[in-house]
Each structure stands twice: as structure tokens, then as C-alpha cells.
Amino acid sequence: MKTNFGGVLIILGIFGMAGSVGKYDFWEQCHAAADCVAGDPPNDLMQIALFGMSLILALVGIKLINNK
């Protein structure tokens, strides 16, 4: 069985981008609740870095699929 590694990278990249975009929204909603245990707000630089790395993963996956 052959695994499509490019497809796996694309899926990981998409989930990483969605997670980086939704992390601050989750923290905002949790912080508004009375029993919040979310801690400090997410660091902006880390959010941008996570989004960038996820975008690179997705683009590498697209390149691997296009090379076949």
C-alpha cells in the first residue's frame, strides 16, 4: 500500500492553519466565561509562526502531489 505523503502534508497544514486562526477566538470565549482556565492569551508571534509553518506544510504537500 502506497501512502500519499503530499496529501497528508496538505491535511496537516490545513488543520494547523485552522488551529492557529481559531486559538485566539477560543481564548476570548473561554476568558468571558466564569470558570475559565485558559491562562494567558496566545502570543501573536507564535500564532503567526504556527500559521506560517502550516502554510509551508500545505504548499510542500501541493508540490509533492504536482510532481507525480
All heavy atoms as TSV, in Angstrom:
chain	resi	resn	atom	element	x	y	z
A	1	MET	N	N	0.849	-1.182	0.000
A	1	MET	CA	C	0.000	0.000	0.000
A	1	MET	C	C	0.893	1.242	0.000
A	1	MET	O	O	1.774	1.396	0.837
A	1	MET	CB	C	-0.886	0.003	1.247
A	1	MET	CG	C	-1.855	1.150	1.264
A	1	MET	SD	S	-3.063	0.975	2.561
A	1	MET	CE	C	-2.376	2.060	3.770
A	2	LYS	N	N	0.647	2.131	-0.944
A	2	LYS	CA	C	1.441	3.344	-1.069
A	2	LYS	C	C	0.697	4.506	-0.417
A	2	LYS	O	O	-0.485	4.716	-0.664
A	2	LYS	CB	C	1.697	3.638	-2.538
A	2	LYS	CG	C	2.645	4.770	-2.757
A	2	LYS	CD	C	2.955	4.938	-4.226
A	2	LYS	CE	C	3.901	6.091	-4.392
A	2	LYS	NZ	N	4.193	6.326	-5.794
A	3	THR	N	N	1.397	5.253	0.419
A	3	THR	CA	C	0.798	6.390	1.108
A	3	THR	C	C	1.056	7.658	0.307
A	3	THR	O	O	2.159	7.876	-0.183
A	3	THR	CB	C	1.408	6.554	2.510
A	3	THR	OG1	O	1.229	5.346	3.226
A	3	THR	CG2	C	0.747	7.685	3.259
A	4	ASN	N	N	0.045	8.479	0.193
A	4	ASN	CA	C	0.181	9.756	-0.490
A	4	ASN	C	C	0.659	10.784	0.533
A	4	ASN	O	O	-0.135	11.430	1.206
A	4	ASN	CB	C	-1.159	10.156	-1.102
A	4	ASN	CG	C	-1.047	11.362	-1.972
A	4	ASN	OD1	O	0.026	11.959	-2.092
A	4	ASN	ND2	N	-2.144	11.746	-2.582
A	5	PHE	N	N	1.983	10.926	0.652
A	5	PHE	CA	C	2.577	11.801	1.663
A	5	PHE	C	C	2.206	13.264	1.431
A	5	PHE	O	O	2.029	14.020	2.381
A	5	PHE	CB	C	4.096	11.619	1.676
A	5	PHE	CG	C	4.773	12.297	2.821
A	5	PHE	CD1	C	4.510	11.904	4.129
A	5	PHE	CD2	C	5.662	13.325	2.606
A	5	PHE	CE1	C	5.130	12.523	5.192
A	5	PHE	CE2	C	6.290	13.950	3.660
A	5	PHE	CZ	C	6.022	13.545	4.957
A	6	GLY	N	N	2.067	13.669	0.183
A	6	GLY	CA	C	1.675	15.042	-0.123
A	6	GLY	C	C	0.288	15.362	0.419
A	6	GLY	O	O	0.051	16.438	0.965
A	7	GLY	N	N	-0.630	14.424	0.295
A	7	GLY	CA	C	-1.985	14.618	0.816
A	7	GLY	C	C	-1.999	14.733	2.327
A	7	GLY	O	O	-2.745	15.539	2.897
A	8	VAL	N	N	-1.153	13.939	2.981
A	8	VAL	CA	C	-1.051	14.002	4.441
A	8	VAL	C	C	-0.537	15.371	4.875
A	8	VAL	O	O	-1.046	15.972	5.825
A	8	VAL	CB	C	-0.145	12.867	4.973
A	8	VAL	CG1	C	0.136	13.038	6.455
A	8	VAL	CG2	C	-0.754	11.514	4.691
A	9	LEU	N	N	0.467	15.896	4.160
A	9	LEU	CA	C	1.007	17.210	4.499
A	9	LEU	C	C	-0.023	18.320	4.280
A	9	LEU	O	O	-0.108	19.261	5.067
A	9	LEU	CB	C	2.262	17.500	3.673
A	9	LEU	CG	C	3.514	16.724	4.046
A	9	LEU	CD1	C	4.662	17.092	3.120
A	9	LEU	CD2	C	3.894	16.946	5.484
A	10	ILE	N	N	-0.818	18.184	3.227
A	10	ILE	CA	C	-1.862	19.180	2.977
A	10	ILE	C	C	-2.880	19.191	4.116
A	10	ILE	O	O	-3.251	20.255	4.624
A	10	ILE	CB	C	-2.548	18.931	1.624
A	10	ILE	CG1	C	-1.580	19.227	0.483
A	10	ILE	CG2	C	-3.793	19.794	1.477
A	10	ILE	CD1	C	-2.100	18.813	-0.873
A	11	ILE	N	N	-3.325	18.023	4.532
A	11	ILE	CA	C	-4.312	17.930	5.625
A	11	ILE	C	C	-3.731	18.486	6.920
A	11	ILE	O	O	-4.394	19.256	7.632
A	11	ILE	CB	C	-4.772	16.468	5.813
A	11	ILE	CG1	C	-5.484	15.958	4.565
A	11	ILE	CG2	C	-5.660	16.323	7.042
A	11	ILE	CD1	C	-6.742	16.713	4.197
A	12	LEU	N	N	-2.483	18.133	7.242
A	12	LEU	CA	C	-1.855	18.673	8.452
A	12	LEU	C	C	-1.725	20.188	8.381
A	12	LEU	O	O	-1.938	20.888	9.374
A	12	LEU	CB	C	-0.478	18.044	8.661
A	12	LEU	CG	C	-0.450	16.605	9.141
A	12	LEU	CD1	C	0.983	16.096	9.173
A	12	LEU	CD2	C	-1.098	16.474	10.492
A	13	GLY	N	N	-1.382	20.695	7.210
A	13	GLY	CA	C	-1.261	22.141	7.039
A	13	GLY	C	C	-2.592	22.854	7.219
A	13	GLY	O	O	-2.668	23.904	7.860
A	14	ILE	N	N	-3.651	22.278	6.679
A	14	ILE	CA	C	-4.979	22.892	6.813
A	14	ILE	C	C	-5.422	22.897	8.273
A	14	ILE	O	O	-5.927	23.910	8.773
A	14	ILE	CB	C	-5.996	22.159	5.919
A	14	ILE	CG1	C	-5.699	22.473	4.451
A	14	ILE	CG2	C	-7.426	22.554	6.270
A	14	ILE	CD1	C	-6.511	21.656	3.472
A	15	PHE	N	N	-5.224	21.774	8.961
A	15	PHE	CA	C	-5.600	21.733	10.381
A	15	PHE	C	C	-4.761	22.700	11.214
A	15	PHE	O	O	-5.255	23.325	12.152
A	15	PHE	CB	C	-5.482	20.320	10.943
A	15	PHE	CG	C	-6.651	19.439	10.606
A	15	PHE	CD1	C	-6.444	18.165	10.124
A	15	PHE	CD2	C	-7.951	19.879	10.767
A	15	PHE	CE1	C	-7.499	17.340	9.815
A	15	PHE	CE2	C	-9.024	19.075	10.462
A	15	PHE	CZ	C	-8.799	17.794	9.981
A	16	GLY	N	N	-3.493	22.828	10.892
A	16	GLY	CA	C	-2.633	23.769	11.608
A	16	GLY	C	C	-3.064	25.215	11.404
A	16	GLY	O	O	-3.088	26.010	12.340
A	17	MET	N	N	-3.425	25.551	10.155
A	17	MET	CA	C	-3.886	26.917	9.879
A	17	MET	C	C	-5.202	27.198	10.598
A	17	MET	O	O	-5.384	28.273	11.171
A	17	MET	CB	C	-4.047	27.128	8.375
A	17	MET	CG	C	-2.742	27.305	7.651
A	17	MET	SD	S	-2.929	27.725	5.926
A	17	MET	CE	C	-3.154	26.117	5.198
A	18	ALA	N	N	-6.113	26.242	10.574
A	18	ALA	CA	C	-7.393	26.433	11.260
A	18	ALA	C	C	-7.189	26.577	12.766
A	18	ALA	O	O	-7.832	27.397	13.416
A	18	ALA	CB	C	-8.323	25.266	10.966
A	19	GLY	N	N	-6.274	25.797	13.314
A	19	GLY	CA	C	-5.987	25.893	14.741
A	19	GLY	C	C	-5.371	27.220	15.128
A	19	GLY	O	O	-5.699	27.793	16.173
A	20	SER	N	N	-4.478	27.724	14.290
A	20	SER	CA	C	-3.846	28.998	14.616
A	20	SER	C	C	-4.826	30.155	14.499
A	20	SER	O	O	-4.750	31.118	15.253
A	20	SER	CB	C	-2.627	29.240	13.727
A	20	SER	OG	O	-3.017	29.478	12.392
A	21	VAL	N	N	-5.752	30.062	13.567
A	21	VAL	CA	C	-6.748	31.129	13.407
A	21	VAL	C	C	-7.778	31.081	14.538
A	21	VAL	O	O	-8.191	32.113	15.054
A	21	VAL	CB	C	-7.428	31.016	12.023
A	21	VAL	CG1	C	-8.616	31.943	11.928
A	21	VAL	CG2	C	-6.439	31.320	10.924
A	22	GLY	N	N	-8.179	29.898	14.952
A	22	GLY	CA	C	-9.233	29.773	15.956
A	22	GLY	C	C	-8.766	29.809	17.395
A	22	GLY	O	O	-9.585	29.872	18.313
A	23	LYS	N	N	-7.455	29.791	17.629
A	23	LYS	CA	C	-6.943	29.727	19.001
A	23	LYS	C	C	-7.302	30.968	19.807
A	23	LYS	O	O	-7.711	30.873	20.958
A	23	LYS	CB	C	-5.430	29.534	18.965
A	23	LYS	CG	C	-4.830	29.220	20.306
A	23	LYS	CD	C	-3.361	28.874	20.157
A	23	LYS	CE	C	-2.791	28.438	21.475
A	23	LYS	NZ	N	-1.392	28.073	21.360
A	24	TYR	N	N	-7.162	32.154	19.215
A	24	TYR	CA	C	-7.470	33.381	19.941
A	24	TYR	C	C	-8.973	33.502	20.188
A	24	TYR	O	O	-9.388	33.943	21.259
A	24	TYR	CB	C	-6.954	34.608	19.198
A	24	TYR	CG	C	-7.091	35.863	20.021
A	24	TYR	CD1	C	-6.198	36.125	21.051
A	24	TYR	CD2	C	-8.135	36.752	19.817
A	24	TYR	CE1	C	-6.326	37.251	21.839
A	24	TYR	CE2	C	-8.270	37.879	20.595
A	24	TYR	CZ	C	-7.364	38.134	21.600
A	24	TYR	OH	O	-7.498	39.243	22.383
A	25	ASP	N	N	-9.787	33.100	19.203
A	25	ASP	CA	C	-11.236	33.131	19.396
A	25	ASP	C	C	-11.653	32.231	20.550
A	25	ASP	O	O	-12.502	32.589	21.358
A	25	ASP	CB	C	-11.965	32.709	18.121
A	25	ASP	CG	C	-11.822	33.734	17.018
A	25	ASP	OD1	O	-11.610	34.923	17.336
A	25	ASP	OD2	O	-11.916	33.338	15.843
A	26	PHE	N	N	-11.050	31.038	20.629
A	26	PHE	CA	C	-11.347	30.131	21.731
A	26	PHE	C	C	-10.954	30.768	23.058
A	26	PHE	O	O	-11.707	30.720	24.041
A	26	PHE	CB	C	-10.609	28.804	21.554
A	26	PHE	CG	C	-10.694	27.927	22.766
A	26	PHE	CD1	C	-11.852	27.234	23.042
A	26	PHE	CD2	C	-9.624	27.818	23.641
A	26	PHE	CE1	C	-11.946	26.433	24.176
A	26	PHE	CE2	C	-9.706	27.034	24.761
A	26	PHE	CZ	C	-10.866	26.336	25.032
A	27	TRP	N	N	-9.756	31.385	23.109
A	27	TRP	CA	C	-9.315	32.006	24.358
A	27	TRP	C	C	-10.262	33.124	24.763
A	27	TRP	O	O	-10.589	33.264	25.940
A	27	TRP	CB	C	-7.898	32.552	24.207
A	27	TRP	CG	C	-7.412	33.157	25.476
A	27	TRP	CD1	C	-6.826	32.498	26.514
A	27	TRP	CD2	C	-7.516	34.524	25.873
A	27	TRP	NE1	N	-6.544	33.379	27.522
A	27	TRP	CE2	C	-6.965	34.635	27.159
A	27	TRP	CE3	C	-8.019	35.667	25.279
A	27	TRP	CZ2	C	-6.895	35.823	27.854
A	27	TRP	CZ3	C	-7.949	36.870	25.968
A	27	TRP	CH2	C	-7.397	36.935	27.235
A	28	GLU	N	N	-10.713	33.930	23.791
A	28	GLU	CA	C	-11.637	35.036	24.079
A	28	GLU	C	C	-12.947	34.523	24.674
A	28	GLU	O	O	-13.449	35.063	25.648
A	28	GLU	CB	C	-11.917	35.807	22.786
A	28	GLU	CG	C	-11.747	37.286	22.922
A	28	GLU	CD	C	-11.938	37.966	21.571
A	28	GLU	OE1	O	-12.621	37.426	20.689
A	28	GLU	OE2	O	-11.387	39.053	21.425
A	29	GLN	N	N	-13.502	33.467	24.087
A	29	GLN	CA	C	-14.757	32.905	24.578
A	29	GLN	C	C	-14.576	32.280	25.963
A	29	GLN	O	O	-15.435	32.424	26.839
A	29	GLN	CB	C	-15.298	31.863	23.598
A	29	GLN	CG	C	-15.733	32.439	22.279
A	29	GLN	CD	C	-16.899	33.385	22.419
A	29	GLN	OE1	O	-17.811	33.165	23.206
A	29	GLN	NE2	N	-16.854	34.471	21.665
A	30	CYS	N	N	-13.467	31.588	26.155
A	30	CYS	CA	C	-13.218	30.956	27.451
A	30	CYS	C	C	-12.983	32.012	28.525
A	30	CYS	O	O	-13.443	31.873	29.648
A	30	CYS	CB	C	-12.019	30.018	27.351
A	30	CYS	SG	S	-11.642	29.178	28.897
A	31	HIS	N	N	-12.265	33.075	28.167
A	31	HIS	CA	C	-11.975	34.134	29.139
A	31	HIS	C	C	-13.247	34.857	29.570
A	31	HIS	O	O	-13.330	35.348	30.698
A	31	HIS	CB	C	-10.971	35.126	28.544
A	31	HIS	CG	C	-10.402	36.070	29.539
A	31	HIS	ND1	N	-9.584	35.662	30.559
A	31	HIS	CD2	C	-10.536	37.412	29.683
A	31	HIS	CE1	C	-9.243	36.706	31.288
A	31	HIS	NE2	N	-9.800	37.782	30.779
A	32	ALA	N	N	-14.243	34.904	28.689
A	32	ALA	CA	C	-15.511	35.549	29.030
A	32	ALA	C	C	-16.346	34.692	29.982
A	32	ALA	O	O	-17.211	35.212	30.677
A	32	ALA	CB	C	-16.304	35.830	27.757
A	33	ALA	N	N	-16.071	33.401	30.035
A	33	ALA	CA	C	-16.825	32.511	30.922
A	33	ALA	C	C	-16.343	32.668	32.363
A	33	ALA	O	O	-15.233	33.112	32.636
A	33	ALA	CB	C	-16.649	31.066	30.473
A	34	ALA	N	N	-17.196	32.292	33.284
A	34	ALA	CA	C	-16.874	32.451	34.707
A	34	ALA	C	C	-15.831	31.450	35.189
A	34	ALA	O	O	-15.053	31.739	36.089
A	34	ALA	CB	C	-18.146	32.306	35.531
A	35	ASP	N	N	-15.792	30.264	34.593
A	35	ASP	CA	C	-14.886	29.214	35.064
A	35	ASP	C	C	-13.736	28.956	34.092
A	35	ASP	O	O	-13.345	27.832	33.849
A	35	ASP	CB	C	-15.658	27.933	35.321
A	35	ASP	CG	C	-16.395	27.462	34.083
A	35	ASP	OD1	O	-16.483	28.232	33.107
A	35	ASP	OD2	O	-16.891	26.323	34.087
A	36	CYS	N	N	-13.153	30.020	33.563
A	36	CYS	CA	C	-12.100	29.899	32.557
A	36	CYS	C	C	-10.787	29.427	33.182
A	36	CYS	O	O	-10.374	29.908	34.229
A	36	CYS	CB	C	-11.879	31.242	31.866
A	36	CYS	SG	S	-10.553	31.209	30.662
A	37	VAL	N	N	-10.144	28.487	32.514
A	37	VAL	CA	C	-8.829	28.024	32.928
A	37	VAL	C	C	-7.837	28.135	31.768
A	37	VAL	O	O	-6.843	27.427	31.728
A	37	VAL	CB	C	-8.882	26.563	33.438
A	37	VAL	CG1	C	-9.673	26.479	34.723
A	37	VAL	CG2	C	-9.464	25.656	32.386
A	38	ALA	N	N	-8.103	29.048	30.831
A	38	ALA	CA	C	-7.294	29.147	29.617
A	38	ALA	C	C	-5.933	29.781	29.864
A	38	ALA	O	O	-5.028	29.601	29.069
A	38	ALA	CB	C	-8.046	29.951	28.553
A	39	GLY	N	N	-5.757	30.511	30.920
A	39	GLY	CA	C	-4.461	31.125	31.191
A	39	GLY	C	C	-4.252	32.411	30.405
A	39	GLY	O	O	-5.193	33.141	30.106
A	40	ASP	N	N	-2.999	32.673	30.050
A	40	ASP	CA	C	-2.649	33.894	29.327
A	40	ASP	C	C	-3.137	33.828	27.886
A	40	ASP	O	O	-3.276	32.741	27.320
A	40	ASP	CB	C	-1.139	34.089	29.346
A	40	ASP	CG	C	-0.598	34.332	30.740
A	40	ASP	OD1	O	-1.364	34.873	31.567
A	40	ASP	OD2	O	0.562	33.976	31.001
A	41	PRO	N	N	-3.344	34.989	27.261
A	41	PRO	CA	C	-3.745	34.984	25.852
A	41	PRO	C	C	-2.616	34.462	24.963
A	41	PRO	O	O	-1.444	34.525	25.341
A	41	PRO	CB	C	-4.046	36.453	25.547
A	41	PRO	CG	C	-3.339	37.224	26.573
A	41	PRO	CD	C	-3.264	36.356	27.794
A	42	PRO	N	N	-2.975	33.932	23.806
A	42	PRO	CA	C	-1.943	33.407	22.902
A	42	PRO	C	C	-0.997	34.511	22.436
A	42	PRO	O	O	-1.410	35.647	22.212
A	42	PRO	CB	C	-2.735	32.854	21.721
A	42	PRO	CG	C	-4.145	32.761	22.163
A	42	PRO	CD	C	-4.324	33.715	23.288
A	43	ASN	N	N	0.256	34.161	22.278
A	43	ASN	CA	C	1.276	35.089	21.814
A	43	ASN	C	C	1.092	35.322	20.314
A	43	ASN	O	O	0.987	34.378	19.533
A	43	ASN	CB	C	2.649	34.486	22.099
A	43	ASN	CG	C	3.768	35.431	21.788
A	43	ASN	OD1	O	3.567	36.503	21.227
A	43	ASN	ND2	N	4.973	35.021	22.160
A	44	ASP	N	N	1.066	36.593	19.894
A	44	ASP	CA	C	0.842	36.914	18.483
A	44	ASP	C	C	1.947	36.364	17.589
A	44	ASP	O	O	1.678	35.859	16.500
A	44	ASP	CB	C	0.728	38.423	18.291
A	44	ASP	CG	C	-0.536	38.999	18.902
A	44	ASP	OD1	O	-1.499	38.241	19.086
A	44	ASP	OD2	O	-0.549	40.216	19.192
A	45	LEU	N	N	3.184	36.451	18.032
A	45	LEU	CA	C	4.289	35.952	17.224
A	45	LEU	C	C	4.202	34.441	17.033
A	45	LEU	O	O	4.452	33.929	15.929
A	45	LEU	CB	C	5.621	36.335	17.870
A	45	LEU	CG	C	6.872	35.975	17.090
A	45	LEU	CD1	C	6.877	36.669	15.738
A	45	LEU	CD2	C	8.105	36.349	17.880
A	46	MET	N	N	3.814	33.736	18.081
A	46	MET	CA	C	3.662	32.287	17.964
A	46	MET	C	C	2.515	31.926	17.031
A	46	MET	O	O	2.592	30.936	16.290
A	46	MET	CB	C	3.448	31.659	19.347
A	46	MET	CG	C	4.661	31.695	20.227
A	46	MET	SD	S	6.067	30.821	19.530
A	46	MET	CE	C	5.502	29.156	19.649
A	47	GLN	N	N	1.436	32.701	17.069
A	47	GLN	CA	C	0.301	32.452	16.168
A	47	GLN	C	C	0.722	32.626	14.713
A	47	GLN	O	O	0.359	31.823	13.859
A	47	GLN	CB	C	-0.844	33.402	16.487
A	47	GLN	CG	C	-1.479	33.180	17.837
A	47	GLN	CD	C	-2.049	31.802	17.936
A	47	GLN	OE1	O	-1.474	30.945	18.590
A	47	GLN	NE2	N	-3.145	31.581	17.295
A	48	ILE	N	N	1.479	33.683	14.425
A	48	ILE	CA	C	1.942	33.925	13.064
A	48	ILE	C	C	2.913	32.824	12.633
A	48	ILE	O	O	2.856	32.341	11.498
A	48	ILE	CB	C	2.583	35.318	12.957
A	48	ILE	CG1	C	1.516	36.395	13.154
A	48	ILE	CG2	C	3.289	35.501	11.617
A	48	ILE	CD1	C	2.062	37.798	13.306
A	49	ALA	N	N	3.785	32.397	13.537
A	49	ALA	CA	C	4.739	31.335	13.223
A	49	ALA	C	C	4.020	30.019	12.939
A	49	ALA	O	O	4.363	29.301	11.987
A	49	ALA	CB	C	5.736	31.167	14.365
A	50	LEU	N	N	3.011	29.675	13.748
A	50	LEU	CA	C	2.245	28.451	13.528
A	50	LEU	C	C	1.508	28.500	12.195
A	50	LEU	O	O	1.499	27.523	11.446
A	50	LEU	CB	C	1.250	28.232	14.671
A	50	LEU	CG	C	0.325	27.026	14.543
A	50	LEU	CD1	C	1.139	25.738	14.504
A	50	LEU	CD2	C	-0.671	26.999	15.684
A	51	PHE	N	N	0.921	29.641	11.890
A	51	PHE	CA	C	0.220	29.783	10.607
A	51	PHE	C	C	1.207	29.648	9.446
A	51	PHE	O	O	0.933	28.960	8.463
A	51	PHE	CB	C	-0.501	31.133	10.535
A	51	PHE	CG	C	-1.351	31.278	9.307
A	51	PHE	CD1	C	-2.618	30.747	9.268
A	51	PHE	CD2	C	-0.869	31.950	8.194
A	51	PHE	CE1	C	-3.406	30.871	8.142
A	51	PHE	CE2	C	-1.641	32.078	7.058
A	51	PHE	CZ	C	-2.918	31.535	7.025
A	52	GLY	N	N	2.370	30.284	9.567
A	52	GLY	CA	C	3.372	30.214	8.503
A	52	GLY	C	C	3.887	28.801	8.282
A	52	GLY	O	O	4.019	28.344	7.142
A	53	MET	N	N	4.188	28.094	9.372
A	53	MET	CA	C	4.674	26.719	9.246
A	53	MET	C	C	3.599	25.813	8.645
A	53	MET	O	O	3.900	24.941	7.831
A	53	MET	CB	C	5.126	26.184	10.603
A	53	MET	CG	C	6.406	26.804	11.085
A	53	MET	SD	S	7.109	26.069	12.576
A	53	MET	CE	C	5.740	26.059	13.695
A	54	SER	N	N	2.353	26.033	9.030
A	54	SER	CA	C	1.260	25.232	8.480
A	54	SER	C	C	1.061	25.520	7.000
A	54	SER	O	O	0.803	24.605	6.209
A	54	SER	CB	C	-0.031	25.515	9.247
A	54	SER	OG	O	0.116	25.211	10.602
A	55	LEU	N	N	1.203	26.777	6.618
A	55	LEU	CA	C	1.090	27.147	5.207
A	55	LEU	C	C	2.211	26.503	4.398
A	55	LEU	O	O	1.975	25.985	3.301
A	55	LEU	CB	C	1.127	28.669	5.066
A	55	LEU	CG	C	0.971	29.227	3.666
A	55	LEU	CD1	C	-0.394	28.867	3.092
A	55	LEU	CD2	C	1.157	30.729	3.674
A	56	ILE	N	N	3.421	26.499	4.947
A	56	ILE	CA	C	4.544	25.861	4.263
A	56	ILE	C	C	4.302	24.365	4.110
A	56	ILE	O	O	4.567	23.789	3.049
A	56	ILE	CB	C	5.861	26.155	5.009
A	56	ILE	CG1	C	6.231	27.627	4.836
A	56	ILE	CG2	C	6.990	25.257	4.520
A	56	ILE	CD1	C	7.368	28.082	5.721
A	57	LEU	N	N	3.785	23.711	5.152
A	57	LEU	CA	C	3.464	22.282	5.061
A	57	LEU	C	C	2.468	22.012	3.933
A	57	LEU	O	O	2.645	21.075	3.146
A	57	LEU	CB	C	2.870	21.776	6.378
A	57	LEU	CG	C	3.809	21.291	7.442
A	57	LEU	CD1	C	3.027	20.860	8.670
A	57	LEU	CD2	C	4.663	20.159	6.942
A	58	ALA	N	N	1.422	22.820	3.868
A	58	ALA	CA	C	0.405	22.632	2.830
A	58	ALA	C	C	0.998	22.859	1.447
A	58	ALA	O	O	0.706	22.106	0.508
A	58	ALA	CB	C	-0.777	23.564	3.077
A	59	LEU	N	N	1.840	23.873	1.290
A	59	LEU	CA	C	2.437	24.150	-0.013
A	59	LEU	C	C	3.413	23.049	-0.436
A	59	LEU	O	O	3.471	22.690	-1.615
A	59	LEU	CB	C	3.141	25.509	0.008
A	59	LEU	CG	C	2.208	26.720	0.127
A	59	LEU	CD1	C	3.014	28.000	0.260
A	59	LEU	CD2	C	1.254	26.795	-1.040
A	60	VAL	N	N	4.169	22.499	0.502
A	60	VAL	CA	C	5.059	21.380	0.185
A	60	VAL	C	C	4.235	20.171	-0.234
A	60	VAL	O	O	4.596	19.458	-1.185
A	60	VAL	CB	C	5.976	21.052	1.389
A	60	VAL	CG1	C	6.687	19.730	1.194
A	60	VAL	CG2	C	6.978	22.166	1.603
A	61	GLY	N	N	3.124	19.943	0.437
A	61	GLY	CA	C	2.240	18.838	0.052
A	61	GLY	C	C	1.687	19.015	-1.346
A	61	GLY	O	O	1.630	18.062	-2.135
A	62	ILE	N	N	1.304	20.240	-1.686
A	62	ILE	CA	C	0.798	20.511	-3.036
A	62	ILE	C	C	1.902	20.271	-4.065
A	62	ILE	O	O	1.661	19.681	-5.123
A	62	ILE	CB	C	0.256	21.949	-3.116
A	62	ILE	CG1	C	-1.031	22.060	-2.301
A	62	ILE	CG2	C	0.013	22.361	-4.566
A	62	ILE	CD1	C	-1.529	23.478	-2.112
A	63	LYS	N	N	3.119	20.696	-3.749
A	63	LYS	CA	C	4.244	20.489	-4.673
A	63	LYS	C	C	4.526	19.005	-4.863
A	63	LYS	O	O	4.798	18.556	-5.975
A	63	LYS	CB	C	5.479	21.207	-4.148
A	63	LYS	CG	C	6.704	21.046	-5.008
A	63	LYS	CD	C	7.408	22.351	-5.177
A	63	LYS	CE	C	8.662	22.209	-6.000
A	63	LYS	NZ	N	8.454	22.161	-7.390
A	64	LEU	N	N	4.454	18.222	-3.776
A	64	LEU	CA	C	4.686	16.778	-3.895
A	64	LEU	C	C	3.620	16.109	-4.761
A	64	LEU	O	O	3.926	15.200	-5.538
A	64	LEU	CB	C	4.713	16.129	-2.508
A	64	LEU	CG	C	5.969	16.359	-1.674
A	64	LEU	CD1	C	5.780	15.769	-0.286
A	64	LEU	CD2	C	7.172	15.761	-2.348
A	65	ILE	N	N	2.399	16.536	-4.636
A	65	ILE	CA	C	1.328	15.946	-5.446
A	65	ILE	C	C	1.487	16.349	-6.913
A	65	ILE	O	O	1.273	15.531	-7.813
A	65	ILE	CB	C	-0.058	16.370	-4.896
A	65	ILE	CG1	C	-0.329	15.609	-3.601
A	65	ILE	CG2	C	-1.146	16.084	-5.914
A	65	ILE	CD1	C	-1.618	15.971	-2.948
A	66	ASN	N	N	1.879	17.595	-7.165
A	66	ASN	CA	C	2.026	18.050	-8.549
A	66	ASN	C	C	3.216	17.425	-9.249
A	66	ASN	O	O	3.254	17.379	-10.472
A	66	ASN	CB	C	2.140	19.584	-8.593
A	66	ASN	CG	C	0.803	20.247	-8.387
A	66	ASN	OD1	O	-0.227	19.651	-8.606
A	66	ASN	ND2	N	0.844	21.486	-7.939
A	67	ASN	N	N	4.219	16.957	-8.508
A	67	ASN	CA	C	5.391	16.329	-9.113
A	67	ASN	C	C	5.113	14.926	-9.622
A	67	ASN	O	O	5.885	14.391	-10.392
A	67	ASN	CB	C	6.553	16.289	-8.131
A	67	ASN	CG	C	7.208	17.641	-7.965
A	67	ASN	OD1	O	7.026	18.520	-8.789
A	67	ASN	ND2	N	7.944	17.809	-6.894
A	68	LYS	N	N	4.047	14.298	-9.182
A	68	LYS	CA	C	3.749	12.926	-9.601
A	68	LYS	C	C	3.175	12.864	-10.974
A	68	LYS	O	O	2.615	13.682	-11.530
A	68	LYS	CB	C	2.795	12.268	-8.603
A	68	LYS	CG	C	3.476	12.010	-7.301
A	68	LYS	CD	C	2.581	11.246	-6.382
A	68	LYS	CE	C	3.347	10.977	-5.110
A	68	LYS	NZ	N	2.608	10.167	-4.197
